[in-house]
Amino acid sequence: MAGKPVDRGVLAAVLTPIGEDLAPDLTPWIDHCRWLLDQGCDGLAVLSTTSEATSFSVAERRTMLETLAESGIPGAALIPGTVC
């Protein structure tokens, strides 16, 4: 999957857990993303379920995507929501 964008297969819509401060809770989110890929999902739709991205600031969304990349989840497996 490294390098080739997902264009077919199972794409999981990934909900984002949030903490009591209403900020994204990144550790369980990353763990869940890894679990979904380990279970056979071909790609992950992050920040898109029910317009989730609009609930977070641009800085939070950027941090979330950077954290996914730093955790070793291949960018080719991601379909991030892009909303304004």
Phi and psi restraints in degrees (range 20) as a CNS / XPLOR table:
assign (resid 1 and name C) (resid 2 and name N)
       (resid 2 and name CA) (resid 2 and name C) 1.0 -64.0 20.0 2
assign (resid 2 and name N) (resid 2 and name CA)
       (resid 2 and name C) (resid 3 and name N) 1.0 123.2 20.0 2
assign (resid 2 and name C) (resid 3 and name N)
       (resid 3 and name CA) (resid 3 and name C) 1.0 93.1 20.0 2
assign (resid 3 and name N) (resid 3 and name CA)
       (resid 3 and name C) (resid 4 and name N) 1.0 -36.2 20.0 2
assign (resid 3 and name C) (resid 4 and name N)
       (resid 4 and name CA) (resid 4 and name C) 1.0 -93.9 20.0 2
assign (resid 4 and name N) (resid 4 and name CA)
       (resid 4 and name C) (resid 5 and name N) 1.0 119.7 20.0 2
assign (resid 4 and name C) (resid 5 and name N)
       (resid 5 and name CA) (resid 5 and name C) 1.0 -61.9 20.0 2
assign (resid 5 and name N) (resid 5 and name CA)
       (resid 5 and name C) (resid 6 and name N) 1.0 147.9 20.0 2
assign (resid 5 and name C) (resid 6 and name N)
       (resid 6 and name CA) (resid 6 and name C) 1.0 -72.5 20.0 2
assign (resid 6 and name N) (resid 6 and name CA)
       (resid 6 and name C) (resid 7 and name N) 1.0 125.2 20.0 2
assign (resid 6 and name C) (resid 7 and name N)
       (resid 7 and name CA) (resid 7 and name C) 1.0 -128.8 20.0 2
assign (resid 7 and name N) (resid 7 and name CA)
       (resid 7 and name C) (resid 8 and name N) 1.0 5.3 20.0 2
assign (resid 7 and name C) (resid 8 and name N)
       (resid 8 and name CA) (resid 8 and name C) 1.0 -165.5 20.0 2
assign (resid 8 and name N) (resid 8 and name CA)
       (resid 8 and name C) (resid 9 and name N) 1.0 169.1 20.0 2
assign (resid 8 and name C) (resid 9 and name N)
       (resid 9 and name CA) (resid 9 and name C) 1.0 102.9 20.0 2
assign (resid 9 and name N) (resid 9 and name CA)
       (resid 9 and name C) (resid 10 and name N) 1.0 -159.6 20.0 2
assign (resid 9 and name C) (resid 10 and name N)
       (resid 10 and name CA) (resid 10 and name C) 1.0 -90.7 20.0 2
assign (resid 10 and name N) (resid 10 and name CA)
       (resid 10 and name C) (resid 11 and name N) 1.0 119.1 20.0 2
assign (resid 10 and name C) (resid 11 and name N)
       (resid 11 and name CA) (resid 11 and name C) 1.0 -113.2 20.0 2
assign (resid 11 and name N) (resid 11 and name CA)
       (resid 11 and name C) (resid 12 and name N) 1.0 116.7 20.0 2
assign (resid 11 and name C) (resid 12 and name N)
       (resid 12 and name CA) (resid 12 and name C) 1.0 -91.5 20.0 2
assign (resid 12 and name N) (resid 12 and name CA)
       (resid 12 and name C) (resid 13 and name N) 1.0 131.4 20.0 2
assign (resid 12 and name C) (resid 13 and name N)
       (resid 13 and name CA) (resid 13 and name C) 1.0 -80.7 20.0 2
assign (resid 13 and name N) (resid 13 and name CA)
       (resid 13 and name C) (resid 14 and name N) 1.0 117.9 20.0 2
assign (resid 13 and name C) (resid 14 and name N)
       (resid 14 and name CA) (resid 14 and name C) 1.0 -102.2 20.0 2
assign (resid 14 and name N) (resid 14 and name CA)
       (resid 14 and name C) (resid 15 and name N) 1.0 117.7 20.0 2
assign (resid 14 and name C) (resid 15 and name N)
       (resid 15 and name CA) (resid 15 and name C) 1.0 -75.2 20.0 2
assign (resid 15 and name N) (resid 15 and name CA)
       (resid 15 and name C) (resid 16 and name N) 1.0 151.7 20.0 2
assign (resid 15 and name C) (resid 16 and name N)
       (resid 16 and name CA) (resid 16 and name C) 1.0 -104.4 20.0 2
assign (resid 16 and name N) (resid 16 and name CA)
       (resid 16 and name C) (resid 17 and name N) 1.0 118.3 20.0 2
assign (resid 16 and name C) (resid 17 and name N)
       (resid 17 and name CA) (resid 17 and name C) 1.0 -71.0 20.0 2
assign (resid 17 and name N) (resid 17 and name CA)
       (resid 17 and name C) (resid 18 and name N) 1.0 145.1 20.0 2
assign (resid 17 and name C) (resid 18 and name N)
       (resid 18 and name CA) (resid 18 and name C) 1.0 -124.2 20.0 2
assign (resid 18 and name N) (resid 18 and name CA)
       (resid 18 and name C) (resid 19 and name N) 1.0 152.0 20.0 2
assign (resid 18 and name C) (resid 19 and name N)
       (resid 19 and name CA) (resid 19 and name C) 1.0 -87.1 20.0 2
assign (resid 19 and name N) (resid 19 and name CA)
       (resid 19 and name C) (resid 20 and name N) 1.0 179.8 20.0 2
assign (resid 19 and name C) (resid 20 and name N)
       (resid 20 and name CA) (resid 20 and name C) 1.0 -61.8 20.0 2
assign (resid 20 and name N) (resid 20 and name CA)
       (resid 20 and name C) (resid 21 and name N) 1.0 -23.8 20.0 2
assign (resid 20 and name C) (resid 21 and name N)
       (resid 21 and name CA) (resid 21 and name C) 1.0 -85.1 20.0 2
assign (resid 21 and name N) (resid 21 and name CA)
       (resid 21 and name C) (resid 22 and name N) 1.0 5.5 20.0 2
assign (resid 21 and name C) (resid 22 and name N)
       (resid 22 and name CA) (resid 22 and name C) 1.0 68.8 20.0 2
assign (resid 22 and name N) (resid 22 and name CA)
       (resid 22 and name C) (resid 23 and name N) 1.0 13.3 20.0 2
assign (resid 22 and name C) (resid 23 and name N)
       (resid 23 and name CA) (resid 23 and name C) 1.0 -90.5 20.0 2
assign (resid 23 and name N) (resid 23 and name CA)
       (resid 23 and name C) (resid 24 and name N) 1.0 153.1 20.0 2
assign (resid 23 and name C) (resid 24 and name N)
       (resid 24 and name CA) (resid 24 and name C) 1.0 -58.8 20.0 2
assign (resid 24 and name N) (resid 24 and name CA)
       (resid 24 and name C) (resid 25 and name N) 1.0 135.9 20.0 2
assign (resid 24 and name C) (resid 25 and name N)
       (resid 25 and name CA) (resid 25 and name C) 1.0 -97.3 20.0 2
assign (resid 25 and name N) (resid 25 and name CA)
       (resid 25 and name C) (resid 26 and name N) 1.0 94.5 20.0 2
assign (resid 25 and name C) (resid 26 and name N)
       (resid 26 and name CA) (resid 26 and name C) 1.0 -70.8 20.0 2
assign (resid 26 and name N) (resid 26 and name CA)
       (resid 26 and name C) (resid 27 and name N) 1.0 -34.4 20.0 2
assign (resid 26 and name C) (resid 27 and name N)
       (resid 27 and name CA) (resid 27 and name C) 1.0 -61.9 20.0 2
assign (resid 27 and name N) (resid 27 and name CA)
       (resid 27 and name C) (resid 28 and name N) 1.0 -53.1 20.0 2
assign (resid 27 and name C) (resid 28 and name N)
       (resid 28 and name CA) (resid 28 and name C) 1.0 -67.0 20.0 2
assign (resid 28 and name N) (resid 28 and name CA)
       (resid 28 and name C) (resid 29 and name N) 1.0 -27.8 20.0 2
assign (resid 28 and name C) (resid 29 and name N)
       (resid 29 and name CA) (resid 29 and name C) 1.0 -65.1 20.0 2
assign (resid 29 and name N) (resid 29 and name CA)
       (resid 29 and name C) (resid 30 and name N) 1.0 -48.6 20.0 2
assign (resid 29 and name C) (resid 30 and name N)
       (resid 30 and name CA) (resid 30 and name C) 1.0 -62.0 20.0 2
assign (resid 30 and name N) (resid 30 and name CA)
       (resid 30 and name C) (resid 31 and name N) 1.0 -45.0 20.0 2
assign (resid 30 and name C) (resid 31 and name N)
       (resid 31 and name CA) (resid 31 and name C) 1.0 -58.0 20.0 2
assign (resid 31 and name N) (resid 31 and name CA)
       (resid 31 and name C) (resid 32 and name N) 1.0 -42.4 20.0 2
assign (resid 31 and name C) (resid 32 and name N)
       (resid 32 and name CA) (resid 32 and name C) 1.0 -67.7 20.0 2
assign (resid 32 and name N) (resid 32 and name CA)
       (resid 32 and name C) (resid 33 and name N) 1.0 -41.1 20.0 2
assign (resid 32 and name C) (resid 33 and name N)
       (resid 33 and name CA) (resid 33 and name C) 1.0 -60.2 20.0 2
assign (resid 33 and name N) (resid 33 and name CA)
       (resid 33 and name C) (resid 34 and name N) 1.0 -45.0 20.0 2
assign (resid 33 and name C) (resid 34 and name N)
       (resid 34 and name CA) (resid 34 and name C) 1.0 -61.5 20.0 2
assign (resid 34 and name N) (resid 34 and name CA)
       (resid 34 and name C) (resid 35 and name N) 1.0 -43.4 20.0 2
assign (resid 34 and name C) (resid 35 and name N)
       (resid 35 and name CA) (resid 35 and name C) 1.0 -60.7 20.0 2
assign (resid 35 and name N) (resid 35 and name CA)
       (resid 35 and name C) (resid 36 and name N) 1.0 -44.2 20.0 2
assign (resid 35 and name C) (resid 36 and name N)
       (resid 36 and name CA) (resid 36 and name C) 1.0 -60.0 20.0 2
assign (resid 36 and name N) (resid 36 and name CA)
       (resid 36 and name C) (resid 37 and name N) 1.0 -43.8 20.0 2
assign (resid 36 and name C) (resid 37 and name N)
       (resid 37 and name CA) (resid 37 and name C) 1.0 -66.8 20.0 2
assign (resid 37 and name N) (resid 37 and name CA)
       (resid 37 and name C) (resid 38 and name N) 1.0 -39.7 20.0 2
assign (resid 37 and name C) (resid 38 and name N)
       (resid 38 and name CA) (resid 38 and name C) 1.0 -64.3 20.0 2
assign (resid 38 and name N) (resid 38 and name CA)
       (resid 38 and name C) (resid 39 and name N) 1.0 -27.5 20.0 2
assign (resid 38 and name C) (resid 39 and name N)
       (resid 39 and name CA) (resid 39 and name C) 1.0 -83.4 20.0 2
assign (resid 39 and name N) (resid 39 and name CA)
       (resid 39 and name C) (resid 40 and name N) 1.0 -2.1 20.0 2
assign (resid 39 and name C) (resid 40 and name N)
       (resid 40 and name CA) (resid 40 and name C) 1.0 112.1 20.0 2
assign (resid 40 and name N) (resid 40 and name CA)
       (resid 40 and name C) (resid 41 and name N) 1.0 1.1 20.0 2
assign (resid 40 and name C) (resid 41 and name N)
       (resid 41 and name CA) (resid 41 and name C) 1.0 -64.7 20.0 2
assign (resid 41 and name N) (resid 41 and name CA)
       (resid 41 and name C) (resid 42 and name N) 1.0 143.1 20.0 2
assign (resid 41 and name C) (resid 42 and name N)
       (resid 42 and name CA) (resid 42 and name C) 1.0 -88.6 20.0 2
assign (resid 42 and name N) (resid 42 and name CA)
       (resid 42 and name C) (resid 43 and name N) 1.0 -23.7 20.0 2
assign (resid 42 and name C) (resid 43 and name N)
       (resid 43 and name CA) (resid 43 and name C) 1.0 -159.1 20.0 2
assign (resid 43 and name N) (resid 43 and name CA)
       (resid 43 and name C) (resid 44 and name N) 1.0 166.3 20.0 2
assign (resid 43 and name C) (resid 44 and name N)
       (resid 44 and name CA) (resid 44 and name C) 1.0 -127.2 20.0 2
assign (resid 44 and name N) (resid 44 and name CA)
       (resid 44 and name C) (resid 45 and name N) 1.0 124.8 20.0 2
assign (resid 44 and name C) (resid 45 and name N)
       (resid 45 and name CA) (resid 45 and name C) 1.0 -92.9 20.0 2
assign (resid 45 and name N) (resid 45 and name CA)
       (resid 45 and name C) (resid 46 and name N) 1.0 101.2 20.0 2
assign (resid 45 and name C) (resid 46 and name N)
       (resid 46 and name CA) (resid 46 and name C) 1.0 -104.5 20.0 2
assign (resid 46 and name N) (resid 46 and name CA)
       (resid 46 and name C) (resid 47 and name N) 1.0 150.5 20.0 2
assign (resid 46 and name C) (resid 47 and name N)
       (resid 47 and name CA) (resid 47 and name C) 1.0 56.7 20.0 2
assign (resid 47 and name N) (resid 47 and name CA)
       (resid 47 and name C) (resid 48 and name N) 1.0 34.1 20.0 2
assign (resid 47 and name C) (resid 48 and name N)
       (resid 48 and name CA) (resid 48 and name C) 1.0 -132.4 20.0 2
assign (resid 48 and name N) (resid 48 and name CA)
       (resid 48 and name C) (resid 49 and name N) 1.0 -22.7 20.0 2
assign (resid 48 and name C) (resid 49 and name N)
       (resid 49 and name CA) (resid 49 and name C) 1.0 -63.8 20.0 2
assign (resid 49 and name N) (resid 49 and name CA)
       (resid 49 and name C) (resid 50 and name N) 1.0 124.2 20.0 2
assign (resid 49 and name C) (resid 50 and name N)
       (resid 50 and name CA) (resid 50 and name C) 1.0 48.2 20.0 2
assign (resid 50 and name N) (resid 50 and name CA)
       (resid 50 and name C) (resid 51 and name N) 1.0 43.1 20.0 2
assign (resid 50 and name C) (resid 51 and name N)
       (resid 51 and name CA) (resid 51 and name C) 1.0 55.8 20.0 2
assign (resid 51 and name N) (resid 51 and name CA)
       (resid 51 and name C) (resid 52 and name N) 1.0 38.1 20.0 2
assign (resid 51 and name C) (resid 52 and name N)
       (resid 52 and name CA) (resid 52 and name C) 1.0 -55.7 20.0 2
assign (resid 52 and name N) (resid 52 and name CA)
       (resid 52 and name C) (resid 53 and name N) 1.0 -35.5 20.0 2
assign (resid 52 and name C) (resid 53 and name N)
       (resid 53 and name CA) (resid 53 and name C) 1.0 -57.8 20.0 2
assign (resid 53 and name N) (resid 53 and name CA)
       (resid 53 and name C) (resid 54 and name N) 1.0 -32.4 20.0 2
assign (resid 53 and name C) (resid 54 and name N)
       (resid 54 and name CA) (resid 54 and name C) 1.0 -69.1 20.0 2
assign (resid 54 and name N) (resid 54 and name CA)
       (resid 54 and name C) (resid 55 and name N) 1.0 -11.8 20.0 2
assign (resid 54 and name C) (resid 55 and name N)
       (resid 55 and name CA) (resid 55 and name C) 1.0 -84.3 20.0 2
assign (resid 55 and name N) (resid 55 and name CA)
       (resid 55 and name C) (resid 56 and name N) 1.0 -10.4 20.0 2
assign (resid 55 and name C) (resid 56 and name N)
       (resid 56 and name CA) (resid 56 and name C) 1.0 -120.2 20.0 2
assign (resid 56 and name N) (resid 56 and name CA)
       (resid 56 and name C) (resid 57 and name N) 1.0 151.9 20.0 2
assign (resid 56 and name C) (resid 57 and name N)
       (resid 57 and name CA) (resid 57 and name C) 1.0 -70.9 20.0 2
assign (resid 57 and name N) (resid 57 and name CA)
       (resid 57 and name C) (resid 58 and name N) 1.0 164.9 20.0 2
assign (resid 57 and name C) (resid 58 and name N)
       (resid 58 and name CA) (resid 58 and name C) 1.0 -59.9 20.0 2
assign (resid 58 and name N) (resid 58 and name CA)
       (resid 58 and name C) (resid 59 and name N) 1.0 -40.7 20.0 2
assign (resid 58 and name C) (resid 59 and name N)
       (resid 59 and name CA) (resid 59 and name C) 1.0 -62.5 20.0 2
assign (resid 59 and name N) (resid 59 and name CA)
       (resid 59 and name C) (resid 60 and name N) 1.0 -41.7 20.0 2
assign (resid 59 and name C) (resid 60 and name N)
       (resid 60 and name CA) (resid 60 and name C) 1.0 -64.2 20.0 2
assign (resid 60 and name N) (resid 60 and name CA)
       (resid 60 and name C) (resid 61 and name N) 1.0 -44.2 20.0 2
assign (resid 60 and name C) (resid 61 and name N)
       (resid 61 and name CA) (resid 61 and name C) 1.0 -63.0 20.0 2
assign (resid 61 and name N) (resid 61 and name CA)
       (resid 61 and name C) (resid 62 and name N) 1.0 -41.2 20.0 2
assign (resid 61 and name C) (resid 62 and name N)
       (resid 62 and name CA) (resid 62 and name C) 1.0 -63.4 20.0 2
assign (resid 62 and name N) (resid 62 and name CA)
       (resid 62 and name C) (resid 63 and name N) 1.0 -45.1 20.0 2
assign (resid 62 and name C) (resid 63 and name N)
       (resid 63 and name CA) (resid 63 and name C) 1.0 -60.4 20.0 2
assign (resid 63 and name N) (resid 63 and name CA)
       (resid 63 and name C) (resid 64 and name N) 1.0 -41.6 20.0 2
assign (resid 63 and name C) (resid 64 and name N)
       (resid 64 and name CA) (resid 64 and name C) 1.0 -61.3 20.0 2
assign (resid 64 and name N) (resid 64 and name CA)
       (resid 64 and name C) (resid 65 and name N) 1.0 -47.8 20.0 2
assign (resid 64 and name C) (resid 65 and name N)
       (resid 65 and name CA) (resid 65 and name C) 1.0 -68.0 20.0 2
assign (resid 65 and name N) (resid 65 and name CA)
       (resid 65 and name C) (resid 66 and name N) 1.0 -38.4 20.0 2
assign (resid 65 and name C) (resid 66 and name N)
       (resid 66 and name CA) (resid 66 and name C) 1.0 -64.3 20.0 2
assign (resid 66 and name N) (resid 66 and name CA)
       (resid 66 and name C) (resid 67 and name N) 1.0 -38.6 20.0 2
assign (resid 66 and name C) (resid 67 and name N)
       (resid 67 and name CA) (resid 67 and name C) 1.0 -65.6 20.0 2
assign (resid 67 and name N) (resid 67 and name CA)
       (resid 67 and name C) (resid 68 and name N) 1.0 -40.0 20.0 2
assign (resid 67 and name C) (resid 68 and name N)
       (resid 68 and name CA) (resid 68 and name C) 1.0 -59.1 20.0 2
assign (resid 68 and name N) (resid 68 and name CA)
       (resid 68 and name C) (resid 69 and name N) 1.0 -46.7 20.0 2
assign (resid 68 and name C) (resid 69 and name N)
       (resid 69 and name CA) (resid 69 and name C) 1.0 -63.0 20.0 2
assign (resid 69 and name N) (resid 69 and name CA)
       (resid 69 and name C) (resid 70 and name N) 1.0 -43.9 20.0 2
assign (resid 69 and name C) (resid 70 and name N)
       (resid 70 and name CA) (resid 70 and name C) 1.0 -67.6 20.0 2
assign (resid 70 and name N) (resid 70 and name CA)
       (resid 70 and name C) (resid 71 and name N) 1.0 -22.3 20.0 2
assign (resid 70 and name C) (resid 71 and name N)
       (resid 71 and name CA) (resid 71 and name C) 1.0 -83.1 20.0 2
assign (resid 71 and name N) (resid 71 and name CA)
       (resid 71 and name C) (resid 72 and name N) 1.0 -3.8 20.0 2
assign (resid 71 and name C) (resid 72 and name N)
       (resid 72 and name CA) (resid 72 and name C) 1.0 95.2 20.0 2
assign (resid 72 and name N) (resid 72 and name CA)
       (resid 72 and name C) (resid 73 and name N) 1.0 2.6 20.0 2
assign (resid 72 and name C) (resid 73 and name N)
       (resid 73 and name CA) (resid 73 and name C) 1.0 -76.1 20.0 2
assign (resid 73 and name N) (resid 73 and name CA)
       (resid 73 and name C) (resid 74 and name N) 1.0 123.7 20.0 2
assign (resid 73 and name C) (resid 74 and name N)
       (resid 74 and name CA) (resid 74 and name C) 1.0 -65.4 20.0 2
assign (resid 74 and name N) (resid 74 and name CA)
       (resid 74 and name C) (resid 75 and name N) 1.0 133.0 20.0 2
assign (resid 74 and name C) (resid 75 and name N)
       (resid 75 and name CA) (resid 75 and name C) 1.0 -58.1 20.0 2
assign (resid 75 and name N) (resid 75 and name CA)
       (resid 75 and name C) (resid 76 and name N) 1.0 -30.7 20.0 2
assign (resid 75 and name C) (resid 76 and name N)
       (resid 76 and name CA) (resid 76 and name C) 1.0 -65.2 20.0 2
assign (resid 76 and name N) (resid 76 and name CA)
       (resid 76 and name C) (resid 77 and name N) 1.0 -17.9 20.0 2
assign (resid 76 and name C) (resid 77 and name N)
       (resid 77 and name CA) (resid 77 and name C) 1.0 -90.7 20.0 2
assign (resid 77 and name N) (resid 77 and name CA)
       (resid 77 and name C) (resid 78 and name N) 1.0 -0.1 20.0 2
assign (resid 77 and name C) (resid 78 and name N)
       (resid 78 and name CA) (resid 78 and name C) 1.0 -107.8 20.0 2
assign (resid 78 and name N) (resid 78 and name CA)
       (resid 78 and name C) (resid 79 and name N) 1.0 139.8 20.0 2
assign (resid 78 and name C) (resid 79 and name N)
       (resid 79 and name CA) (resid 79 and name C) 1.0 -126.3 20.0 2
assign (resid 79 and name N) (resid 79 and name CA)
       (resid 79 and name C) (resid 80 and name N) 1.0 87.0 20.0 2
assign (resid 79 and name C) (resid 80 and name N)
       (resid 80 and name CA) (resid 80 and name C) 1.0 -78.1 20.0 2
assign (resid 80 and name N) (resid 80 and name CA)
       (resid 80 and name C) (resid 81 and name N) 1.0 144.7 20.0 2
assign (resid 80 and name C) (resid 81 and name N)
       (resid 81 and name CA) (resid 81 and name C) 1.0 -70.5 20.0 2
assign (resid 81 and name N) (resid 81 and name CA)
       (resid 81 and name C) (resid 82 and name N) 1.0 138.9 20.0 2
assign (resid 81 and name C) (resid 82 and name N)
       (resid 82 and name CA) (resid 82 and name C) 1.0 -127.8 20.0 2
assign (resid 82 and name N) (resid 82 and name CA)
       (resid 82 and name C) (resid 83 and name N) 1.0 98.5 20.0 2
assign (resid 82 and name C) (resid 83 and name N)
       (resid 83 and name CA) (resid 83 and name C) 1.0 -129.5 20.0 2
assign (resid 83 and name N) (resid 83 and name CA)
       (resid 83 and name C) (resid 84 and name N) 1.0 159.6 20.0 2
